[in-house]
């Protein structure tokens, strides 16, 4: 996963609540990884978020 966003950043880009981003992760629609360095943070793929934004724009 090259470019990464926090869940909050992804939610802002998609115009949804963070809970919706977690649902997208749980259903496999958004690539994600857990990054830990002192504390852990759930990161999502900027590319998969952009793909969702593009798909929503065509709907």
SVG drawing of the C-alpha trace seen along z (x, -y; Angstrom):
<svg xmlns="http://www.w3.org/2000/svg" viewBox="-26 -16 34 24">
<polyline fill="none" stroke="black" stroke-width="0.4" points="0.0,0.0 1.8,-3.2 -0.2,-6.2 -2.0,-6.0 -4.7,-8.0 -6.0,-7.9 -9.6,-6.7 -10.6,-10.3 -8.9,-11.6 -10.6,-8.9 -14.0,-9.8 -13.5,-13.5 -12.6,-12.7 -15.6,-10.4 -18.0,-12.8 -19.0,-10.0 -18.6,-9.3 -15.6,-7.3 -18.0,-4.4 -18.8,-4.1 -15.1,-3.8 -14.8,-1.0 -17.8,0.7 -16.0,0.3 -12.9,1.9 -14.9,4.8 -16.6,5.5 -13.3,5.5 -14.1,2.4 -11.1,0.4 -7.5,1.7 -6.1,1.1 -3.3,1.9 -2.5,1.5 0.6,-0.6 2.2,-0.5 5.1,-2.7 4.6,-3.5 0.9,-3.5 -1.2,-1.8 -3.2,-3.5 -5.5,-2.0 -4.5,-3.3 -6.4,-3.0 -5.2,-3.0 -5.6,-6.4 -5.9,-4.6 -8.9,-2.5 -10.6,-5.6 -10.1,-7.5 -11.6,-4.5 -14.6,-4.7 -14.9,-8.4 -14.7,-7.9 -17.3,-5.1 -19.6,-7.3 -19.2,-10.1 -20.4,-7.8 -23.4,-6.5"/>
</svg>
